[in-house]
């Protein structure tokens, strides 16, 4: 009988500008090589750009984009009797959020706009409308499951 260790997560403090934990998590996920100030600058300029273009508060558009990109189920490989099957499993809420944030960041990095702030702003706007690369990935994952 194996013993499982209880994992205690360190609480993430809300970001200084919007006092939102989801924003802080997104910035942490976006950060490369510990450069948090660079990630914050990119994110906040993207949010300002979204607010200018859409006429809605940028944080609300961001939250809607993350919510839209959340997958409900994923497939896991299970080996049964010498054959490998793709078995659908339901995701926990934290896993859904982290996957959607990773996809939004990944697809915004792959876009062709000039600055990362523009790429992120356009990907977030597209995801809030139900379009874009992250939404395509979500649909593909759901189709597989």
C-alpha positions in Angstrom: 0.0 0.0 0.0 1.6 3.3 -1.1 1.3 6.5 0.9 0.4 9.7 -1.0 1.8 13.0 0.2 -0.5 15.9 0.6 0.6 18.7 -1.7 0.1 22.1 -0.2 0.0 24.8 -2.9 1.5 28.2 -2.1 -1.2 30.8 -2.5 -0.8 33.2 -5.4 -1.2 36.9 -4.4 -3.4 39.0 -6.6 -1.7 41.3 -9.1 -1.1 44.9 -8.1 -3.2 46.7 -10.8 -6.5 44.7 -10.9 -6.2 42.8 -7.6 -7.1 39.6 -9.5 -5.6 36.2 -8.8 -6.4 34.9 -12.3 -4.4 37.8 -13.8 -1.5 37.0 -11.4 -1.5 33.3 -12.5 -1.6 34.3 -16.2 1.4 36.6 -15.7 3.3 33.9 -13.9 2.5 31.5 -16.7 3.6 34.0 -19.3 6.9 34.8 -17.6 10.1 33.5 -19.2 13.4 33.0 -17.2 12.0 34.8 -14.1 11.4 38.1 -15.8 8.1 39.0 -14.2 8.3 42.8 -14.8 8.6 42.2 -18.6 5.6 39.8 -18.5 3.6 42.3 -16.4 4.4 45.1 -18.9 3.4 42.9 -21.9 0.1 41.8 -20.2 -1.0 45.3 -19.0 -0.3 46.9 -22.4 -2.3 44.1 -24.1 -5.2 44.7 -21.6 -5.0 48.5 -22.4 -5.1 47.8 -26.1 -8.1 45.4 -25.7 -10.0 48.1 -23.7 -9.3 50.7 -26.5 -10.4 48.4 -29.3 -13.4 46.7 -27.8 -14.8 49.5 -25.6 -15.2 47.0 -22.7 -13.0 46.6 -19.7 -9.9 44.7 -20.7 -10.0 42.4 -17.6 -13.5 41.2 -18.4 -12.5 40.4 -22.0 -9.5 38.5 -20.6 -11.6 36.5 -18.1 -14.2 35.7 -20.9 -11.3 34.5 -23.1 -9.9 32.2 -20.4 -13.4 30.9 -19.7 -14.1 30.2 -23.4 -10.8 28.4 -23.9 -11.2 26.0 -21.0 -11.4 22.3 -22.0 -13.9 20.1 -20.2 -12.4 16.6 -21.1 -9.1 15.4 -22.3 -7.9 12.0 -23.6 -5.3 9.9 -21.8 -3.5 6.9 -23.3 -4.4 3.6 -21.5 -2.7 0.4 -22.4 -5.2 -2.5 -22.2 -4.3 -6.0 -23.3 -1.4 -5.0 -25.6 -3.3 -2.2 -27.3 -3.3 1.5 -26.5 -6.6 3.3 -26.2 -7.4 7.0 -25.9 -9.6 7.2 -22.9 -11.5 10.5 -22.2 -11.2 11.8 -18.7 -12.8 14.9 -17.1 -10.5 17.6 -15.9 -10.4 19.3 -12.5 -11.2 23.0 -12.5 -7.6 24.1 -11.8 -6.4 21.9 -14.7 -9.0 23.4 -17.0 -7.8 27.0 -16.2 -4.1 26.2 -16.5 -4.6 24.5 -19.8 -6.6 27.4 -21.3 -4.0 29.9 -20.1 -1.1 27.8 -21.6 -3.0 27.5 -24.9 -3.7 31.3 -25.0 0.0 32.0 -24.4 1.2 29.4 -26.8 -1.0 30.6 -29.7 -0.4 34.2 -29.0 3.4 33.5 -29.3 2.8 31.8 -32.7 0.9 34.8 -34.1 2.5 37.1 -36.7 1.9 40.6 -35.2 4.9 42.8 -34.4 4.9 42.9 -30.6 4.0 40.3 -28.0 1.5 42.7 -26.5 -0.3 43.0 -29.9 -0.3 39.2 -30.3 -1.7 38.6 -26.9 -4.3 41.3 -27.3 -5.5 39.8 -30.6 -5.5 36.2 -29.3 -7.5 37.2 -26.2 -10.0 39.2 -28.3 -10.4 36.2 -30.7 -10.8 33.8 -27.8 -13.4 36.0 -26.1 -15.4 35.9 -29.4 -15.0 32.1 -29.6 -12.3 32.2 -32.4 -8.5 31.9 -32.6 -5.9 29.2 -32.1 -6.8 28.4 -28.5 -10.4 27.8 -29.3 -9.4 25.5 -32.2 -7.2 23.5 -29.9 -10.1 23.2 -27.4 -12.5 22.0 -30.2 -9.8 19.4 -31.4 -9.4 18.1 -27.8 -13.2 17.8 -27.4 -13.5 16.0 -30.7 -10.8 13.5 -29.7 -12.5 12.8 -26.4 
